[in-house]
Structures are given as structure tokens and as C-alpha cells.
Amino acid sequence: MINIKKKNVLNLSALYLEIPIILFLVLWCRWFIALIGIATILFIHLKYIKQKSHSEAIIKIPYKYLIIIAAIIILWCILGGQGNLYYQSSDWGARNAIFKDMIFKDIPITYGNDTFLSYYIGHWIVPMTFGKLLCLIGISQNIVWSISNIILLLWTSLGILLTFSLMIFHINITQNKYILLALIIFIFFSGLDVIGLLIRNTDFSTHLETWNIYYQFSSQTTQLFWVFNQAIPAWLGTILFISFNDIKLDAYFGILLILFCPLPLFGCFVIVVFKILFNYLLKKKTHVLIKDLLTIPNILGIFILAPILLTYIFSNTRSSGGQGMLFNLNIGGSSWYDWFMLVVFILVECGVYLFLVYKNNKKNYLFYAIAVALPFIAAFRFGTTNDFEMRASIPLLFCLMVLVIKEMIFHFQFKDKGVFISKKGLLILGCLSVGMFTPLTELYRGYHEVRNNHQINLTIENIQLDENSINFVAPNYSNTTFGKYIGK
């Protein structure tokens, strides 16, 4: 039996986000900028985060259960392409190129005509650092690349394990069987895409979330398989936000996420806004709100860390408006059918779940954040692609999953003579079973490709970034604010 303490998980979760930022400061920034930034993070962590993580909550879990949970998470990551051990989705091509350049190129990572890598690189920084250290001792590039990918697999798995552990504490699950049930839902949670596909009369494919031409939310498994570098930090950041009822650290946590997942930060911002509304304004605690907002961690984060990270991220051509930055309606047309399909999308992706959890969440700010923000995110497009709706929705979909897991466990009982489940529990189980078609399709795609190609590690390593890779590079490094005043 092992005792897992909530305060330790909170500390490790904060460090999971802080360590990559510290390494970024050391490797990308001028020494005096790095010194100030590192001192700020260490001061905040030691003085405020460790002090705030005073919870005495403990989960007692047998070693075999912990090993099973960790093994399932690692297997999930491998099936998603982590470690370069199995089939990878098409988005992995650019991600492998980014990771490889981070390991083998000098920092700042530059390309032709003074262009440089400016992307959400936070998730790769720790595995990259190990790779660079291996290069320093003379190990061949092929071996370094293989080892670095295994480290990335372990780093990703650790982030998921920390997220899941904090979620267990948040829901207050103590029995081992319920923990395993929560893990199954965590992995297979999804909107009811197959229902939307049938309503739209669209052919089945190996990526069900594209059933609606104009709108798309992603399941947990889809996020891991396609955009792990944004999803894992977004999940962990979200559970950190909702683990505290106050906002004393919220701005600080949000600023840490800039280097990992700037688009999901919109969803996190909505969560914090509704937390402020329900926990402060509606309770007429305006004076407490000001006090909790203007804490040392929030202020130092805003005035010291935010300028460093924002100038790096907003150097990116896509982020700085090169491809269009305006919000615009994403209905796809003005006919009754276009509006009808928007309503169908909202109902099958989140509406049914919201209806089922409403009774026990009437006073829960998360319910209203989800119910208000997800339709808005679906109906509006930021720029020229649907990246905003797919990524900004990640924290809110995660919160919806948390509410569904909590509701499911409330209606689900393990007894000596079997399992008892209420009528509402059966409805939730039915929805979860229908939703499972989406992640199962993601898993099937990998199996199908491996079987057809007679090769397990179908990785995508032939893509190279260059000065024209506008999603990932910024022009004129020496003339950017980051290049002039902050970067090496």
C-alpha cells in the first residue's frame, strides 16, 4: 500500500510546468533575464505554492493498482505515437521535426533568412535537454533520437498521471475500483460524434470528429494522439485551476501555460472568470477578490514572466496576425440547415452530458462556464482555421469530463453481489458507450495502418522545417522584441 498525498501531487504538478520554463530561460534567454526569471519562479514556488499546498488529503492505493494505472497510461501514450514505437497520426510529422531541431540545432533554433522557431515548445523542453546532454557526451544522433523519444514518452505519461491524480483528489474518489472506472472514462471520454455523423448522413471514416464540416471538438484520446504538446499541459493546468477555490495563483499558472498551449488558455480564462463570478462577485466579496487577485505570485508572473514568454510566442507569424486574427461567425451559411447543424453539434458534443449532470451541479461554476463558453467557441472562428475551437475547448471539455465522472460514480456502486447502477447512471453509461466510438476509431486507425503496412513503428520523420513553415517559425529574429532584448 502506498499513501499518495495531495500536497505532494500539487507540488509536482506545479514543477511539471515550472521546470520547462526555467530551462527555457536558461537556454533561450540572456543571462540576466534568465536570472531574474528563475529567481521569480523559485521564490513563488518555495514561498507560495508549497505553502498553499497544505492539504492533508491522502489516497491509499495498493502498489499493484498504481502499477496498473501507470502501465495503462504508458500504453495509451504508446498507441498515440509517443516514443516513436507505434503508428503516428499525420500531425506527428511537424512535431517530430520540431523536437528533432530542438535537440540537434543550436539555440536559438534558426532557419534561412533570419527566421527562427517560435512555437508552443514547452512540452518538449525537458526531453530535449536530456537529448542535448547525450549529444555532448558523443553519442550518435540515431541513438540520441531514440532515447529522447523514450524520455518524451515518460514525460508525457508523467503529465497524464499527475493530471489524473489531481482529478481523483478533486472528485474525492477513495476506492480502488472507482479509481479504475474513472481512468477508463478519462481515456475514452468523447462527445457523441457517431450520432452527429448519422444525423448528417456522413460516411464513416477513421477520424469521426470531422463529421461536421464547420465545427469540431476533440475527444481525450484524439487530443493525445494529435496535439499532445498542447493537451497535456492544458489538462494539468485546468485541474490546477479548479483544485483551488480562490484565484491567488491563477494568473501565475496561466502565464506558465503560455509556452505550452496559448489557445487552450482562452478556455482556462473562461473558467477563472466564472470562478470569480460565483466565488467572489455573487457572494459580494469584491474586497477579497482584489486581495486574492493582487497576490505576489500573480503580480510577479504578470510583470516579469509574461513579457518574456509573450514576446517569444507572439513573434510567430500565425500568432501575430499574418493569417488573419479576427473573430467571425463559423456557421457555414445562413440557411436553416446550417443553424440546425450548429444546434445538433452542441447537443451531441456537450448538451446531452450537461443535461445529465445539471441536477447535482446547479451551483457549480464549472457547469455554467461549460454551458456558456462551448457554444460560443463552436460558433466563432479565430483567424482562418478551426484551430481555435479545437484547442480553446480543451479545458472546458476536460471540466465536462470531470463532472460526468463525478456523476457516474455517484450513480454507480460496487457491492458484494455485483454492481448496482441507477437509471440515470444507465443513461450516462449509454452516452459514454456511444461516445467511445470516437476514441475506439482513433485506436482502430493505428491498428489498420500497422496491419496493412506490416510495420509497427509507422513514424513520420521525413518532414523538415524551413523558413516557409509559417505555423512554426517567425521572420527577422534579430528585429523582433524577443531577439533584440531578451533572447540570446
C-alpha positions as CSV (number, residue, x, y, z in Angstrom):
1,M,0.0,0.0,0.0
2,I,1.3,3.5,-0.9
3,N,0.0,6.8,0.5
4,I,-0.3,9.5,-2.1
5,K,-0.5,12.9,-0.6
6,K,-2.4,15.7,-2.4
7,K,0.1,18.3,-1.3
8,N,2.9,16.3,-3.0
9,V,0.9,15.9,-6.2
10,L,0.2,19.6,-6.2
11,N,3.9,20.5,-5.8
12,L,4.9,18.0,-8.5
13,S,2.3,19.3,-10.9
14,A,3.5,22.9,-10.4
15,L,7.1,21.8,-11.0
16,Y,6.0,19.9,-14.2
17,L,5.0,23.3,-15.6
18,E,7.8,25.4,-14.0
19,I,10.9,23.3,-14.9
20,P,10.4,23.7,-18.7
21,I,10.1,27.4,-18.2
22,I,13.3,27.5,-16.1
23,L,15.1,25.6,-18.8
24,F,13.7,27.9,-21.5
25,L,15.1,30.9,-19.5
26,V,18.5,29.3,-19.2
27,L,18.8,28.1,-22.9
28,W,16.9,30.8,-24.8
29,C,17.3,34.0,-22.8
30,R,20.2,36.3,-21.9
31,W,21.8,35.5,-18.6
32,F,20.4,38.5,-16.6
33,I,16.9,37.9,-18.0
34,A,17.2,34.2,-17.1
35,L,18.5,35.0,-13.6
36,I,15.5,37.3,-12.9
37,G,13.0,34.8,-14.3
38,I,14.4,31.8,-12.4
39,A,14.6,33.7,-9.1
40,T,11.0,34.7,-9.6
41,I,9.8,31.1,-10.2
42,L,11.8,29.6,-7.3
43,F,10.6,32.4,-4.9
44,I,7.0,31.8,-5.9
45,H,7.2,28.0,-5.7
46,L,9.0,27.9,-2.4
47,K,7.2,30.7,-0.7
48,Y,3.7,30.4,-2.0
49,I,3.0,27.1,-3.8
50,K,4.5,24.8,-1.2
51,Q,2.8,26.9,1.5
52,K,-0.6,26.8,-0.3
53,S,-0.3,23.0,-0.9
54,H,-1.2,22.3,2.7
55,S,-3.9,19.8,2.1
56,E,-3.7,16.7,4.2
57,A,-5.8,14.6,1.8
58,I,-4.4,11.2,1.1
59,I,-5.2,8.4,-1.3
60,K,-4.2,4.9,-0.1
61,I,-3.7,2.6,-3.1
62,P,-2.0,-0.8,-3.4
63,Y,1.2,-0.8,-5.4
64,K,-0.3,-3.2,-7.9
65,Y,-3.1,-0.7,-8.7
66,L,-0.6,2.1,-9.1
67,I,1.5,0.0,-11.4
68,I,-1.6,-1.0,-13.4
69,I,-2.7,2.7,-13.8
70,A,0.8,3.8,-14.8
71,A,1.1,0.9,-17.3
72,I,-2.3,1.7,-18.9
73,I,-1.3,5.4,-19.2
74,I,2.0,4.5,-20.8
75,L,0.3,2.1,-23.2
76,W,-2.2,4.8,-24.1
77,C,0.7,7.1,-24.9
78,I,2.5,4.5,-27.0
79,L,-0.7,3.8,-29.0
80,G,-0.8,7.6,-29.6
81,G,2.7,7.6,-31.2
82,Q,4.8,8.5,-28.1
83,G,8.3,7.0,-28.1
84,N,8.1,6.5,-31.9
85,L,7.2,2.9,-31.1
86,Y,3.8,2.7,-33.0
87,Y,1.8,4.3,-35.7
88,Q,1.6,8.1,-35.6
89,S,-1.1,10.4,-36.9
90,S,-0.3,12.9,-39.7
91,D,0.2,15.8,-37.2
92,W,3.2,14.0,-35.8
93,G,5.3,14.9,-38.9
94,A,5.7,18.6,-37.9
95,R,6.0,17.6,-34.2
96,N,8.9,15.2,-34.9
97,A,10.6,17.9,-36.9
98,I,10.3,20.4,-34.1
99,F,11.6,18.0,-31.5
100,K,14.5,16.9,-33.7
101,D,15.5,20.5,-34.4
102,M,15.3,21.4,-30.7
103,I,17.7,18.5,-29.9
104,F,20.2,18.8,-32.7
105,K,20.2,22.5,-33.7
106,D,21.8,25.3,-31.7
107,I,19.6,27.7,-29.7
108,P,18.1,30.0,-30.9
109,I,16.9,27.5,-33.5
110,T,17.1,29.4,-36.8
111,Y,16.4,28.7,-40.4
112,G,17.1,30.7,-43.6
113,N,16.7,34.5,-43.8
114,D,16.9,35.0,-40.1
115,T,13.7,33.0,-39.4
116,F,13.5,31.1,-36.1
117,L,11.4,28.6,-34.3
118,S,8.6,30.3,-32.4
119,Y,6.0,27.8,-31.3
120,Y,4.4,26.1,-28.3
121,I,7.6,24.2,-27.4
122,G,7.2,23.9,-23.6
123,H,6.3,20.2,-23.6
124,W,9.4,19.2,-25.4
125,I,12.0,21.2,-23.4
126,V,12.7,18.6,-20.7
127,P,13.2,15.7,-23.1
128,M,15.1,18.0,-25.4
129,T,17.5,18.9,-22.6
130,F,18.3,15.2,-22.0
131,G,18.9,14.8,-25.7
132,K,21.3,17.7,-25.8
133,L,23.2,16.3,-22.8
134,L,23.5,12.9,-24.6
135,C,24.9,14.8,-27.7
136,L,27.5,16.5,-25.5
137,I,29.0,13.1,-24.4
138,G,29.4,12.0,-28.0
139,I,26.5,9.6,-28.5
140,S,25.4,9.2,-32.1
141,Q,22.4,11.1,-33.3
142,N,20.3,8.0,-34.1
143,I,20.7,6.7,-30.5
144,V,20.1,10.1,-29.1
145,W,16.9,10.4,-31.1
146,S,15.6,7.0,-29.9
147,I,16.5,7.7,-26.2
148,S,15.0,11.2,-26.4
149,N,11.7,9.8,-27.7
150,I,11.5,7.3,-24.9
151,I,12.1,10.2,-22.4
152,L,9.3,12.2,-24.2
153,L,7.0,9.1,-23.7
154,L,7.8,9.0,-20.0
155,W,7.4,12.8,-19.6
156,T,4.0,12.7,-21.3
157,S,2.9,9.8,-19.2
158,L,4.0,11.6,-16.0
159,G,1.9,14.6,-17.0
160,I,-1.1,12.4,-17.5
161,L,-0.5,10.6,-14.2
162,L,-0.3,13.9,-12.3
163,T,-3.4,15.2,-14.0
164,F,-5.4,12.0,-13.3
165,S,-4.1,12.0,-9.6
166,L,-5.3,15.6,-9.0
167,M,-8.6,14.8,-10.7
168,I,-9.1,11.9,-8.3
169,F,-8.4,14.2,-5.3
170,H,-10.8,16.8,-6.8
171,I,-13.7,14.3,-7.2
172,N,-12.7,12.7,-3.8
173,I,-12.5,9.1,-5.1
174,T,-11.0,6.8,-2.5
175,Q,-11.9,3.3,-3.5
176,N,-9.6,1.5,-5.9
177,K,-12.4,0.1,-8.2
178,Y,-13.8,3.7,-8.7
179,I,-10.3,4.9,-9.5
180,L,-10.0,2.4,-12.3
181,L,-13.5,3.3,-13.5
182,A,-12.5,6.9,-13.6
183,L,-9.4,6.0,-15.6
184,I,-11.5,4.2,-18.2
185,I,-13.8,7.2,-18.6
186,F,-10.7,9.6,-18.6
187,I,-9.3,7.7,-21.6
188,F,-12.5,7.1,-23.6
189,F,-14.5,10.3,-22.9
190,S,-15.8,11.9,-26.0
191,G,-18.8,13.7,-27.5
192,L,-21.4,11.6,-29.3
193,D,-19.8,12.1,-32.7
194,V,-21.3,8.9,-34.2
195,I,-24.9,10.4,-33.5
196,G,-23.9,13.6,-35.3
197,L,-22.4,11.5,-38.2
198,L,-25.7,9.6,-38.5
199,I,-27.8,12.7,-38.4
200,R,-25.7,14.4,-41.1
201,N,-25.7,11.1,-43.1
202,T,-21.9,11.3,-43.4
203,D,-19.8,8.2,-44.3
204,F,-17.8,6.6,-41.5
205,S,-14.1,7.4,-41.5
206,T,-11.1,6.8,-39.3
207,H,-11.5,10.2,-37.7
208,L,-15.1,10.6,-36.6
209,E,-14.7,14.2,-35.2
210,T,-14.7,15.6,-38.7
211,W,-18.4,14.6,-39.2
212,N,-19.4,18.2,-39.2
213,I,-17.7,20.3,-41.8
214,Y,-17.6,23.6,-39.8
215,Y,-17.2,22.5,-36.2
216,Q,-15.0,20.1,-34.3
217,F,-14.3,19.3,-30.7
218,S,-11.8,16.6,-29.8
219,S,-12.0,13.6,-27.5
220,Q,-9.4,12.9,-24.8
221,T,-7.8,10.2,-27.0
222,T,-7.8,12.4,-30.1
223,Q,-6.1,15.3,-28.2
224,L,-3.4,12.9,-27.0
225,F,-2.9,11.3,-30.4
226,W,-2.8,14.6,-32.4
227,V,-1.9,17.6,-30.2
228,F,-0.3,16.1,-27.1
229,N,2.1,19.0,-26.7
230,Q,-0.9,21.3,-26.0
231,A,-3.4,18.8,-24.5
232,I,-1.3,17.5,-21.5
233,P,-0.3,21.0,-20.2
234,A,-3.9,22.2,-20.7
235,W,-5.3,19.2,-18.8
236,L,-2.8,19.7,-15.9
237,G,-3.3,23.5,-15.9
238,T,-7.1,23.1,-15.8
239,I,-7.1,20.7,-12.9
240,L,-4.8,23.1,-11.0
241,F,-7.2,26.0,-11.7
242,I,-10.2,24.0,-10.3
243,S,-8.3,22.5,-7.4
244,F,-8.4,25.8,-5.6
245,N,-11.5,27.8,-4.9
246,D,-9.6,31.1,-4.9
247,I,-7.5,32.9,-7.6
248,K,-4.4,33.6,-5.6
249,L,-2.2,31.6,-8.1
250,D,-4.5,31.6,-11.2
251,A,-2.7,34.3,-13.1
252,Y,0.7,32.7,-12.4
253,F,-0.5,29.3,-13.6
254,G,-2.0,30.8,-16.7
255,I,1.3,32.6,-17.5
256,L,3.2,29.3,-17.2
257,L,0.9,27.8,-19.8
258,I,1.8,30.5,-22.5
259,L,4.8,28.5,-23.6
260,F,2.7,25.2,-23.8
261,C,-0.7,26.0,-25.1
262,P,-1.8,29.6,-25.7
263,L,-5.1,28.7,-27.5
264,P,-6.4,26.5,-24.6
265,L,-5.6,29.4,-22.3
266,F,-8.8,31.0,-23.6
267,G,-10.8,28.1,-22.1
268,C,-8.8,28.4,-18.9
269,F,-9.6,32.2,-18.8
270,V,-13.3,31.4,-19.1
271,I,-13.1,29.0,-16.1
272,V,-11.4,31.6,-14.0
273,V,-13.9,34.3,-15.0
274,F,-16.8,32.1,-13.8
275,K,-14.9,31.2,-10.7
276,I,-14.6,34.9,-9.9
277,L,-18.3,35.4,-10.7
278,F,-19.5,32.6,-8.4
279,N,-16.9,32.6,-5.6
280,Y,-16.5,36.4,-5.3
281,L,-18.9,38.7,-7.1
282,L,-22.2,36.8,-6.4
283,K,-21.1,36.4,-2.8
284,K,-20.3,40.2,-2.6
285,K,-16.7,39.6,-1.8
286,T,-15.2,42.3,-4.0
287,H,-12.6,43.3,-1.5
288,V,-11.5,39.7,-1.1
289,L,-11.3,39.4,-4.9
290,I,-8.9,42.4,-5.2
291,K,-6.8,41.0,-2.5
292,D,-6.7,37.5,-4.0
293,L,-6.0,38.8,-7.5
294,L,-3.2,41.1,-6.5
295,T,-1.0,38.4,-4.8
296,I,2.8,38.3,-5.2
297,P,2.7,35.3,-7.5
298,N,0.2,36.8,-9.8
299,I,1.9,40.2,-9.9
300,L,5.4,38.8,-10.4
301,G,4.1,36.4,-13.1
302,I,2.3,39.2,-15.0
303,F,5.2,41.8,-14.9
304,I,8.2,39.5,-15.1
305,L,7.4,36.2,-16.7
306,A,4.6,37.2,-19.1
307,P,6.6,39.7,-21.1
308,I,9.4,37.1,-21.7
309,L,7.0,34.3,-22.8
310,L,4.6,36.5,-24.8
311,T,7.3,38.2,-26.8
312,Y,8.6,34.7,-27.8
313,I,5.2,33.2,-28.7
314,F,3.8,36.3,-30.4
315,S,6.9,36.5,-32.7
316,N,5.1,33.7,-34.6
317,T,3.7,34.8,-38.0
318,R,0.4,33.0,-37.4
319,S,0.1,34.3,-33.9
320,S,0.9,37.9,-34.9
321,G,-1.9,38.1,-37.4
322,G,-0.2,37.1,-40.6
323,Q,-3.0,34.7,-41.5
324,G,-5.9,36.7,-40.1
325,M,-6.8,37.3,-36.4
326,L,-10.5,38.4,-36.4
327,F,-13.3,36.6,-34.7
328,N,-16.0,35.7,-37.2
329,L,-19.1,33.6,-37.2
330,N,-18.5,30.0,-38.1
331,I,-22.0,28.9,-39.1
332,G,-21.0,28.0,-42.6
333,G,-24.1,29.6,-44.1
334,S,-27.3,31.4,-43.4
335,S,-29.8,28.6,-44.2
336,W,-32.0,26.9,-41.5
337,Y,-29.9,23.7,-42.1
338,D,-26.6,25.4,-41.2
339,W,-28.1,26.7,-38.0
340,F,-29.7,23.4,-37.3
341,M,-26.4,21.6,-37.6
342,L,-24.8,24.0,-35.2
343,V,-27.5,23.1,-32.7
344,V,-27.0,19.4,-33.4
345,F,-23.3,19.8,-32.9
346,I,-23.7,21.5,-29.5
347,L,-26.2,18.9,-28.3
348,V,-24.2,15.8,-29.2
349,E,-20.8,17.2,-28.2
350,C,-21.8,18.6,-24.8
351,G,-25.5,19.3,-24.4
352,V,-26.6,15.8,-23.5
353,Y,-23.9,15.5,-20.9
354,L,-24.8,18.9,-19.4
355,F,-28.5,17.8,-19.1
356,L,-27.5,14.7,-17.3
357,V,-25.2,16.4,-14.7
358,Y,-27.3,19.5,-14.2
359,K,-29.2,18.4,-11.1
360,N,-26.1,18.0,-9.0
361,N,-24.3,21.0,-10.4
362,K,-26.8,23.8,-10.2
363,K,-24.5,25.8,-8.1
364,N,-21.2,24.7,-9.7
365,Y,-19.5,27.5,-11.6
366,L,-17.9,24.9,-13.9
367,F,-21.3,23.9,-15.3
368,Y,-22.1,27.4,-16.3
369,A,-18.6,28.0,-17.7
370,I,-19.0,25.0,-19.9
371,A,-22.6,25.7,-20.9
372,V,-21.9,29.3,-21.9
373,A,-18.4,29.0,-23.5
374,L,-18.6,25.8,-25.6
375,P,-21.4,27.1,-27.8
376,F,-19.6,30.4,-28.2
377,I,-16.3,28.6,-29.1
378,A,-18.2,26.4,-31.6
379,A,-20.0,29.3,-33.3
380,F,-17.0,31.6,-33.7
381,R,-13.7,31.2,-35.6
382,F,-10.5,32.9,-34.8
383,G,-8.4,33.5,-37.9
384,T,-8.8,31.3,-41.0
385,T,-8.8,27.8,-39.5
386,N,-10.8,25.9,-36.8
387,D,-7.7,25.5,-34.6
388,F,-9.3,28.0,-32.1
389,E,-12.4,25.9,-31.5
390,M,-10.5,22.6,-31.3
391,R,-7.9,24.0,-28.8
392,A,-9.8,26.6,-26.8
393,S,-12.4,23.9,-26.0
394,I,-9.8,21.6,-24.4
395,P,-10.0,22.9,-20.8
396,L,-13.8,23.1,-20.9
397,L,-14.2,19.6,-22.3
398,F,-11.9,18.4,-19.6
399,C,-14.1,20.0,-17.0
400,L,-17.2,18.4,-18.6
401,M,-15.5,15.1,-18.3
402,V,-14.8,15.7,-14.6
403,L,-18.4,16.5,-14.0
404,V,-19.5,13.3,-15.9
405,I,-17.1,11.1,-14.0
406,K,-18.3,12.5,-10.7
407,E,-21.9,12.0,-11.7
408,M,-21.2,8.5,-12.9
409,I,-19.6,7.4,-9.7
410,F,-22.5,8.9,-7.7
411,H,-24.9,6.6,-9.6
412,F,-22.6,3.5,-9.7
413,Q,-22.0,1.2,-6.7
414,F,-19.8,-1.8,-6.3
415,K,-21.4,-4.4,-4.0
416,D,-20.5,-7.9,-2.8
417,K,-23.1,-9.4,-5.1
418,G,-22.3,-7.3,-8.1
419,V,-22.7,-3.8,-9.5
420,F,-25.7,-1.5,-8.8
421,I,-26.3,1.4,-11.2
422,S,-29.3,3.8,-11.1
423,K,-31.5,4.7,-14.1
424,K,-29.6,8.0,-14.6
425,G,-26.3,6.1,-14.3
426,L,-27.5,3.8,-17.1
427,L,-28.2,6.9,-19.3
428,I,-24.8,8.3,-18.6
429,L,-23.2,4.8,-19.3
430,G,-25.1,4.7,-22.6
431,C,-23.9,8.1,-23.6
432,L,-20.3,7.2,-22.7
433,S,-20.6,3.9,-24.6
434,V,-21.8,5.8,-27.7
435,G,-19.0,8.4,-27.3
436,M,-16.5,5.6,-27.1
437,F,-16.8,5.0,-30.8
438,T,-14.6,8.1,-31.4
439,P,-11.6,7.0,-29.4
440,L,-12.0,3.4,-30.5
441,T,-11.9,4.7,-34.1
442,E,-8.7,6.5,-33.3
443,L,-7.2,3.3,-31.9
444,Y,-8.5,1.3,-34.9
445,R,-6.8,3.6,-37.4
446,G,-3.4,2.8,-35.9
447,Y,-4.2,-1.0,-35.9
448,H,-5.4,-0.8,-39.5
449,E,-2.3,1.0,-40.7
450,V,0.0,-1.3,-38.9
451,R,-1.7,-4.3,-40.3
452,N,-1.8,-3.0,-43.9
453,N,1.9,-1.9,-43.8
454,H,3.2,-4.8,-41.8
455,Q,5.2,-2.4,-39.6
456,I,4.5,-1.4,-36.1
457,N,6.5,1.9,-35.7
458,L,4.9,3.8,-38.6
459,T,6.5,7.1,-37.7
460,I,6.7,10.3,-39.7
461,E,10.2,11.6,-39.7
462,N,10.7,12.8,-43.2
463,I,9.4,16.4,-42.7
464,Q,11.8,19.2,-42.2
465,L,11.0,22.8,-41.1
466,D,12.3,25.7,-43.1
467,E,11.8,29.4,-43.4
468,N,8.4,28.9,-45.1
469,S,6.9,26.8,-42.2
470,I,4.7,29.7,-41.2
471,N,2.9,27.8,-38.4
472,F,6.1,27.2,-36.6
473,V,8.7,29.9,-37.5
474,A,8.8,33.7,-37.2
475,P,10.8,36.0,-39.5
476,N,13.5,38.5,-38.7
477,Y,14.7,37.1,-35.4
478,S,17.2,40.0,-34.9
479,N,14.5,42.6,-35.3
480,T,11.8,41.0,-33.0
481,T,11.4,42.3,-29.5
482,F,12.4,38.9,-28.2
483,G,15.6,38.8,-30.4
484,K,16.6,42.4,-29.6
485,Y,16.1,42.5,-25.9
486,I,15.5,39.0,-24.4
487,G,16.9,36.1,-26.4
488,K,20.5,35.1,-26.9
